[in-house]
Amino acid sequence: MRKKSSTSSPVCATCKIHDHDTLHFPSGFLWGAATSSHQVEGGNENEWSAWEREPGNILDGTESGDAADQWNRYESDFDLAQKLGHTMHRLSVEWSRIEPEPGQFDEEAIAHYRDMLHALKDRGMTVMLTLHHFTNPIWFANMGGWESRKSVALFERFVRRIIPEFREYVDLWCTINEPNVYASNSFLRGEWPPQRKSVWAYYRVTRHLARAHRRAYKLIHAQIDDAKVGIAQNVFSIESYQWWEFDDYIKMRLLNYFWNHHFFSLAGRRYQDYIGVNYYFHVRIRKSGIFSFRTMDSREEHREGSDLGWELYPNGLFQSIMNMRQYGVPIYVTENGLAAVNDHRRSRFMVGSLKETYHAIRAGADVRGYCYWSLIDNFEWNKGFAPRFGMIEVDYKTQKRTPRNSAFLFAHIAKMNGISHDMFRYLGHSAHEEPETYV
């Protein structure tokens, strides 16, 4: 037998120094992408579309208009998702299409959405359906919107009408998308319609959204025995530059409660069959007094970010998942992505985020699936069409779809149900260095 060299490195007898094995996700883990109706369908007439027409409201001066025309092109988009190995898709229905006038329901719109959901099931997809994704009918807004006491009953009427129409095709019901984002952007920052700045309105709207979720939860469970109902929550990962100081520790706890957990305290823990985690933001708290604090803009430190200036920090997804683990229900990453013309930046963020998702699973989190935001480029609310979130590029002049390299990378990950060691080369390249592609 050949003797080992005396200069060889010592190797642990029970473990590997450097593991090159694929990081395998649990069997049955779901891979997919997400969209929302107003952002991709086109042709919507709601509170948002009316607001878009007012000069100065959209940063790039555009209107949603035809958006990505998915209302007419959904089958070809779903074909692309299927070819890219997706086993899950998250989408929403547009309330204003289904109920264009109070108590009047559009049967053609309902049938069209039923066809869309059927198309996803025909392609073997697990379907997550969002019932409210920021947009409201104009008549609902004119009646006071979510500030009104009537809002909960009006939403309940809408939900009651659509459950029997879609129950056959929906696996996971998402009642409300990011209630914290909707309430804060519309009623604290005043950036979204109705552009109010009122702490009292913010809390009133948040309470009404929580009640609406509970009502919808009960309605769905009353009609579907094995229903799975939850929300998608925008979750911050949070750190302080002086975490060891007591006042900064308290600030972190307060921000974590009010942003990440306040809605659940209003809606009730028992009204969640799963929790959807939407992760985009890592918040750094800067020292600024005992009774006040300010956050650090990552651009001040020249940290790498998206085209919107949001910090590229995949590690925060691990913290966000573990933060939601305390509720003791399954978790789905329902949105995770970044706006970037540079697709390599998207690929690196994707690999880094999935690596952190894997670590959260290994740490005990019951994560069942991951949806990248978004399947295709879309209208990004008050930012307009400039941000490019899609793993599939959209030419808005021709509506041509072109999968980016990140889409093929994601397809490879989904097929393997894991992250192979060679994919970590993405994490070792700068934003201006392209590794080999998966096209």
C-alpha positions as CSV (number, residue, x, y, z in Angstrom):
1,M,0.0,0.0,0.0
2,R,1.3,3.5,-0.9
3,K,2.2,5.5,2.1
4,K,0.6,9.0,2.6
5,S,2.9,11.9,2.4
6,S,4.0,13.4,5.7
7,T,3.2,16.8,4.3
8,S,-0.5,16.0,3.7
9,S,-3.1,18.1,5.6
10,P,-4.8,16.4,8.5
11,V,-8.4,15.4,7.8
12,C,-11.1,15.0,10.5
13,A,-12.1,11.4,10.7
14,T,-15.8,12.2,11.1
15,C,-16.3,15.2,8.8
16,K,-15.1,16.8,5.6
17,I,-12.9,19.9,5.6
18,H,-14.6,21.3,2.5
19,D,-17.9,19.8,1.4
20,H,-18.5,19.9,-2.4
21,D,-21.8,18.1,-2.2
22,T,-25.0,19.7,-3.5
23,L,-27.1,21.5,-0.9
24,H,-30.3,19.5,-1.3
25,F,-33.7,20.9,-0.4
26,P,-36.4,18.7,1.1
27,S,-38.3,16.3,-1.2
28,G,-41.3,18.0,-2.6
29,F,-39.9,21.5,-2.1
30,L,-41.7,23.9,-4.5
31,W,-40.0,26.2,-6.9
32,G,-41.6,29.1,-8.7
33,A,-42.2,32.8,-9.2
34,A,-44.8,35.4,-8.4
35,T,-46.7,38.1,-10.1
36,S,-49.6,40.4,-9.2
37,S,-52.6,41.3,-11.4
38,H,-52.3,45.0,-11.7
39,Q,-48.5,44.8,-12.4
40,V,-48.7,42.4,-15.3
41,E,-52.2,42.0,-16.7
42,G,-52.9,45.3,-18.3
43,G,-56.2,47.0,-18.9
44,N,-57.2,47.4,-15.3
45,E,-59.4,50.2,-14.2
46,N,-59.1,50.7,-10.4
47,E,-58.0,53.2,-7.8
48,W,-54.4,52.8,-8.8
49,S,-54.9,53.2,-12.6
50,A,-56.9,56.4,-11.9
51,W,-54.2,57.7,-9.6
52,E,-51.5,57.0,-12.2
53,R,-53.0,59.5,-14.6
54,E,-52.4,62.4,-12.2
55,P,-49.1,64.1,-13.2
56,G,-46.1,63.5,-11.0
57,N,-47.4,60.4,-9.2
58,I,-45.2,57.8,-11.2
59,L,-41.5,58.5,-11.1
60,D,-40.8,57.6,-14.7
61,G,-44.0,59.3,-16.0
62,T,-45.6,56.1,-17.2
63,E,-49.0,54.5,-16.6
64,S,-49.6,50.8,-16.2
65,G,-51.7,50.7,-19.4
66,D,-51.2,47.3,-21.1
67,A,-48.5,46.4,-18.5
68,A,-47.1,43.1,-19.7
69,D,-50.4,42.1,-21.3
70,Q,-50.6,38.9,-19.3
71,W,-54.4,39.0,-19.4
72,N,-54.1,37.9,-23.0
73,R,-50.7,36.1,-22.9
74,Y,-51.0,34.1,-19.7
75,E,-50.8,30.7,-21.5
76,S,-47.5,31.4,-23.2
77,D,-46.2,32.9,-19.9
78,F,-47.2,29.8,-18.0
79,D,-45.7,27.6,-20.8
80,L,-42.4,29.4,-20.1
81,A,-42.6,28.9,-16.4
82,Q,-43.3,25.2,-17.0
83,K,-40.3,24.9,-19.4
84,L,-38.2,26.5,-16.7
85,G,-39.1,23.8,-14.2
86,H,-41.4,25.8,-12.0
87,T,-43.7,23.7,-9.8
88,M,-45.4,26.6,-8.1
89,H,-46.9,29.9,-9.2
90,R,-48.2,32.8,-7.1
91,L,-50.6,35.2,-8.7
92,S,-53.5,37.5,-7.7
93,V,-57.0,38.4,-8.9
94,E,-58.0,42.0,-9.6
95,W,-61.0,42.9,-7.3
96,S,-62.1,45.7,-9.7
97,R,-62.4,43.3,-12.6
98,I,-64.5,40.8,-10.7
99,E,-66.7,43.4,-8.9
100,P,-66.6,46.5,-11.1
101,E,-69.6,48.0,-9.3
102,P,-70.8,47.4,-5.7
103,G,-72.5,44.0,-5.6
104,Q,-72.3,43.5,-9.4
105,F,-70.0,40.7,-10.4
106,D,-68.5,40.2,-13.9
107,E,-69.1,36.6,-14.9
108,E,-66.7,36.9,-17.9
109,A,-63.9,38.1,-15.7
110,I,-64.5,35.3,-13.2
111,A,-64.5,32.8,-16.0
112,H,-61.2,34.3,-17.4
113,Y,-59.5,33.9,-14.0
114,R,-60.9,30.4,-13.7
115,D,-59.3,29.6,-17.1
116,M,-56.0,31.1,-15.9
117,L,-56.0,29.0,-12.7
118,H,-57.0,25.9,-14.7
119,A,-54.1,26.5,-17.1
120,L,-51.6,26.5,-14.2
121,K,-53.1,23.2,-12.8
122,D,-52.8,21.7,-16.3
123,R,-49.1,22.5,-16.2
124,G,-48.7,20.7,-12.9
125,M,-48.3,23.8,-10.8
126,T,-49.2,24.3,-7.1
127,V,-51.3,27.5,-7.2
128,M,-51.1,30.2,-4.5
129,L,-53.8,32.8,-5.1
130,T,-53.6,36.3,-3.6
131,L,-57.0,38.0,-3.0
132,H,-55.7,41.6,-2.3
133,H,-52.5,42.9,-3.7
134,F,-52.6,46.6,-3.1
135,T,-55.3,47.6,-5.6
136,N,-58.9,48.6,-4.8
137,P,-62.0,49.2,-7.0
138,I,-62.7,52.9,-7.6
139,W,-66.1,52.5,-6.0
140,F,-64.5,51.0,-2.9
141,A,-62.0,53.9,-2.6
142,N,-64.9,56.4,-3.0
143,M,-66.7,54.8,-0.1
144,G,-63.7,55.4,2.1
145,G,-61.5,52.4,1.2
146,W,-59.8,50.6,4.0
147,E,-60.4,53.5,6.4
148,S,-64.1,52.8,6.4
149,R,-65.8,50.4,8.8
150,K,-67.6,49.0,5.9
151,S,-64.4,47.8,4.2
152,V,-64.3,44.5,6.1
153,A,-67.8,43.5,5.1
154,L,-67.2,44.6,1.5
155,F,-64.1,42.5,1.2
156,E,-65.9,39.6,2.8
157,R,-68.7,39.8,0.1
158,F,-66.0,39.7,-2.6
159,V,-64.3,36.7,-1.1
160,R,-67.5,34.8,-0.5
161,R,-68.4,35.2,-4.2
162,I,-65.1,33.9,-5.6
163,I,-64.4,30.9,-3.3
164,P,-66.7,28.5,-5.0
165,E,-65.5,29.7,-8.4
166,F,-61.8,29.0,-7.8
167,R,-61.7,26.4,-5.0
168,E,-61.0,23.6,-7.4
169,Y,-57.8,25.2,-8.6
170,V,-56.2,26.8,-5.6
171,D,-53.9,25.0,-3.2
172,L,-52.8,28.0,-1.1
173,W,-54.9,31.1,-0.4
174,C,-53.1,34.3,0.4
175,T,-55.7,36.7,1.7
176,I,-53.7,39.9,1.8
177,N,-50.3,40.8,0.4
178,E,-48.0,42.9,2.6
179,P,-50.5,44.7,4.8
180,N,-47.7,46.6,6.5
181,V,-46.4,48.0,3.2
182,Y,-49.8,48.9,1.9
183,A,-50.8,50.7,5.1
184,S,-47.5,52.5,5.5
185,N,-47.0,53.7,1.9
186,S,-50.6,54.8,1.6
187,F,-51.3,56.3,5.1
188,L,-47.9,57.1,6.7
189,R,-45.5,58.1,3.9
190,G,-48.3,59.3,1.6
191,E,-46.6,57.9,-1.5
192,W,-49.4,55.7,-2.7
193,P,-53.1,56.4,-3.1
194,P,-54.9,57.9,-1.3
195,Q,-51.7,59.7,-0.2
196,R,-52.7,60.4,3.4
197,K,-50.2,61.0,6.2
198,S,-52.0,60.1,9.4
199,V,-50.8,57.7,12.2
200,W,-54.4,57.2,13.2
201,A,-55.4,56.3,9.6
202,Y,-52.5,53.9,9.4
203,Y,-53.6,52.0,12.5
204,R,-57.2,52.0,11.5
205,V,-56.4,50.6,8.1
206,T,-54.1,48.0,9.6
207,R,-56.9,46.9,12.0
208,H,-59.4,46.6,9.2
209,L,-57.0,44.6,7.1
210,A,-56.4,42.2,10.0
211,R,-60.2,41.8,10.5
212,A,-60.6,41.3,6.8
213,H,-58.0,38.5,6.9
214,R,-59.8,36.8,9.8
215,R,-63.1,37.0,8.0
216,A,-61.7,35.6,4.8
217,Y,-59.9,32.8,6.7
218,K,-63.1,31.7,8.3
219,L,-65.0,31.9,5.0
220,I,-62.5,29.8,3.1
221,H,-62.3,27.2,5.9
222,A,-66.1,27.0,6.1
223,Q,-66.3,26.0,2.4
224,I,-63.0,24.0,2.0
225,D,-62.2,21.4,4.6
226,D,-58.4,21.2,4.0
227,A,-57.8,24.8,3.0
228,K,-54.5,26.4,3.6
229,V,-54.8,30.1,4.3
230,G,-52.2,32.8,5.2
231,I,-50.8,36.2,4.3
232,A,-47.6,37.4,2.6
233,Q,-45.7,39.6,5.0
234,N,-42.9,42.0,4.1
235,V,-40.3,41.1,6.6
236,F,-37.3,43.3,7.5
237,S,-34.0,41.9,8.7
238,I,-32.7,44.4,11.3
239,E,-29.4,45.2,12.8
240,S,-28.0,48.0,14.9
241,Y,-24.5,49.4,14.6
242,Q,-24.5,49.5,18.4
243,W,-26.4,46.3,19.2
244,W,-24.6,45.8,22.5
245,E,-26.1,49.0,23.9
246,F,-29.4,48.6,25.7
247,D,-31.3,51.5,24.1
248,D,-30.3,50.2,20.6
249,Y,-31.4,46.7,21.6
250,I,-34.8,48.1,22.5
251,K,-35.0,50.0,19.2
252,M,-34.4,46.8,17.3
253,R,-37.0,45.0,19.3
254,L,-39.6,47.8,18.8
255,L,-39.0,48.0,15.1
256,N,-39.1,44.3,14.7
257,Y,-42.5,44.2,16.5
258,F,-44.2,47.1,14.8
259,W,-43.0,46.1,11.3
260,N,-42.7,42.4,11.3
261,H,-45.2,41.2,14.0
262,H,-47.9,43.9,14.7
263,F,-50.3,42.6,12.0
264,F,-50.1,39.1,13.4
265,S,-51.0,40.4,16.9
266,L,-54.1,42.0,15.4
267,A,-55.1,39.1,13.1
268,G,-54.4,36.4,15.6
269,R,-51.8,33.6,15.5
270,R,-54.4,30.9,15.0
271,Y,-55.6,32.4,11.8
272,Q,-52.5,31.5,9.9
273,D,-52.1,28.0,8.3
274,Y,-48.8,29.2,6.8
275,I,-46.8,32.5,6.6
276,G,-45.5,33.9,3.4
277,V,-42.2,35.8,3.7
278,N,-41.5,38.6,1.3
279,Y,-37.9,39.7,1.8
280,Y,-36.3,42.8,0.2
281,F,-35.0,45.0,2.9
282,H,-32.1,44.9,5.4
283,V,-32.4,47.8,7.9
284,R,-29.3,49.2,9.6
285,I,-30.1,51.3,12.7
286,R,-27.7,54.2,13.2
287,K,-27.0,55.7,16.7
288,S,-29.2,58.8,17.1
289,G,-30.4,59.4,20.6
290,I,-32.4,57.5,23.3
291,F,-35.9,58.5,22.1
292,S,-35.2,58.6,18.3
293,F,-33.4,56.6,15.7
294,R,-32.6,56.8,12.0
295,T,-31.7,54.1,9.6
296,M,-28.6,54.0,7.4
297,D,-29.0,54.3,3.6
298,S,-26.7,51.6,2.3
299,R,-25.6,53.8,-0.5
300,E,-23.9,56.1,2.0
301,E,-21.5,53.2,2.6
302,H,-21.3,52.3,-1.0
303,R,-22.8,48.9,-0.4
304,E,-24.0,46.9,-3.4
305,G,-27.6,47.3,-4.2
306,S,-30.4,47.0,-6.7
307,D,-31.2,49.6,-9.4
308,L,-33.7,51.0,-6.8
309,G,-30.9,51.4,-4.2
310,W,-32.1,48.5,-2.0
311,E,-29.2,46.8,-0.4
312,L,-28.2,43.4,-1.9
313,Y,-28.1,41.4,1.4
314,P,-29.1,37.7,1.0
315,N,-28.1,36.9,4.5
316,G,-31.1,38.8,5.8
317,L,-33.4,36.2,4.3
318,F,-32.1,33.7,6.9
319,Q,-33.0,36.1,9.7
320,S,-36.4,36.9,8.2
321,I,-37.3,33.2,7.9
322,M,-36.2,32.4,11.4
323,N,-38.1,35.4,12.7
324,M,-41.3,34.0,11.3
325,R,-40.6,30.5,12.6
326,Q,-41.9,31.4,16.0
327,Y,-45.5,31.1,14.7
328,G,-45.1,27.3,14.3
329,V,-46.6,27.0,10.9
330,P,-45.1,26.2,7.5
331,I,-43.3,29.0,5.7
332,Y,-43.2,29.9,2.0
333,V,-40.8,32.5,0.6
334,T,-43.5,34.3,-1.4
335,E,-41.4,37.1,-2.8
336,N,-37.6,37.6,-3.0
337,G,-35.9,39.4,-5.8
338,L,-34.3,42.6,-6.9
339,A,-34.5,45.2,-9.7
340,A,-31.4,44.9,-11.9
341,V,-30.6,45.5,-15.5
342,N,-27.4,43.6,-14.7
343,D,-28.6,40.0,-14.7
344,H,-25.5,38.7,-13.1
345,R,-26.4,40.7,-10.0
346,R,-29.7,38.9,-10.0
347,S,-28.1,35.5,-10.3
348,R,-25.7,36.2,-7.4
349,F,-28.6,37.5,-5.3
350,M,-30.7,34.4,-6.2
351,V,-27.9,31.9,-5.3
352,G,-27.1,33.7,-2.1
353,S,-30.8,33.9,-1.1
354,L,-31.4,30.3,-1.8
355,K,-28.3,29.3,0.1
356,E,-29.7,31.2,3.1
357,T,-33.1,29.5,2.7
358,Y,-31.3,26.2,2.8
359,H,-29.5,27.2,6.0
360,A,-32.8,28.2,7.6
361,I,-34.3,24.8,6.7
362,R,-31.2,23.1,8.3
363,A,-31.7,25.3,11.3
364,G,-35.2,23.9,11.8
365,A,-37.5,26.2,9.8
366,D,-40.3,24.4,8.0
367,V,-39.9,26.1,4.6
368,R,-42.0,24.5,1.9
369,G,-41.3,26.6,-1.2
370,Y,-39.7,29.6,-2.8
371,C,-41.1,32.1,-5.3
372,Y,-38.8,34.5,-7.0
373,W,-40.2,38.0,-7.7
374,S,-41.0,38.2,-10.4
375,L,-41.6,35.8,-13.3
376,I,-41.6,38.6,-15.8
377,D,-40.8,42.3,-15.8
378,N,-43.7,44.4,-14.5
379,F,-45.1,47.8,-13.7
380,E,-43.5,48.6,-10.3
381,W,-46.2,50.8,-8.7
382,N,-45.1,54.4,-8.3
383,K,-41.7,53.6,-9.8
384,G,-43.2,52.7,-13.2
385,F,-41.7,50.5,-15.8
386,A,-38.0,51.4,-15.2
387,P,-37.2,48.7,-12.5
388,R,-36.6,45.3,-14.0
389,F,-37.4,42.5,-11.6
390,G,-38.2,39.7,-14.0
391,M,-36.3,36.5,-14.5
392,I,-37.9,36.9,-18.0
393,E,-37.3,40.1,-19.8
394,V,-40.3,41.9,-21.4
395,D,-39.9,44.3,-24.4
396,Y,-42.9,46.6,-23.6
397,K,-43.1,47.8,-27.2
398,T,-43.6,44.4,-28.7
399,Q,-44.4,42.3,-25.5
400,K,-41.7,39.8,-26.5
401,R,-40.5,37.6,-23.7
402,T,-36.8,36.6,-23.4
403,P,-35.7,34.5,-20.4
404,R,-32.6,35.9,-18.8
405,N,-29.7,33.7,-17.7
406,S,-31.0,33.9,-14.2
407,A,-34.1,32.1,-15.4
408,F,-32.0,29.2,-16.7
409,L,-30.0,29.2,-13.5
410,F,-33.2,28.9,-11.5
411,A,-34.4,26.2,-13.7
412,H,-31.2,24.2,-13.1
413,I,-31.6,24.7,-9.3
414,A,-35.3,23.6,-9.5
415,K,-34.4,20.5,-11.5
416,M,-31.6,19.5,-9.1
417,N,-33.8,20.5,-6.1
418,G,-30.6,22.0,-4.7
419,I,-27.6,24.2,-5.2
420,S,-24.5,22.6,-6.6
421,H,-21.1,23.6,-5.6
422,D,-20.2,25.1,-9.0
423,M,-23.1,27.6,-8.5
424,F,-21.1,29.3,-5.8
425,R,-18.9,30.8,-8.4
426,Y,-21.6,33.4,-8.8
427,L,-21.0,34.6,-5.3
428,G,-17.3,35.0,-6.0
429,H,-17.6,37.4,-9.0
430,S,-18.1,41.1,-8.9
431,A,-21.1,42.8,-10.4
432,H,-19.1,43.4,-13.6
433,E,-17.7,39.9,-14.1
434,E,-20.0,37.3,-15.7
435,P,-19.3,33.6,-14.9
436,E,-20.4,30.9,-17.3
437,T,-24.1,31.0,-18.2
438,Y,-26.8,28.3,-18.0
439,V,-28.5,29.3,-21.2
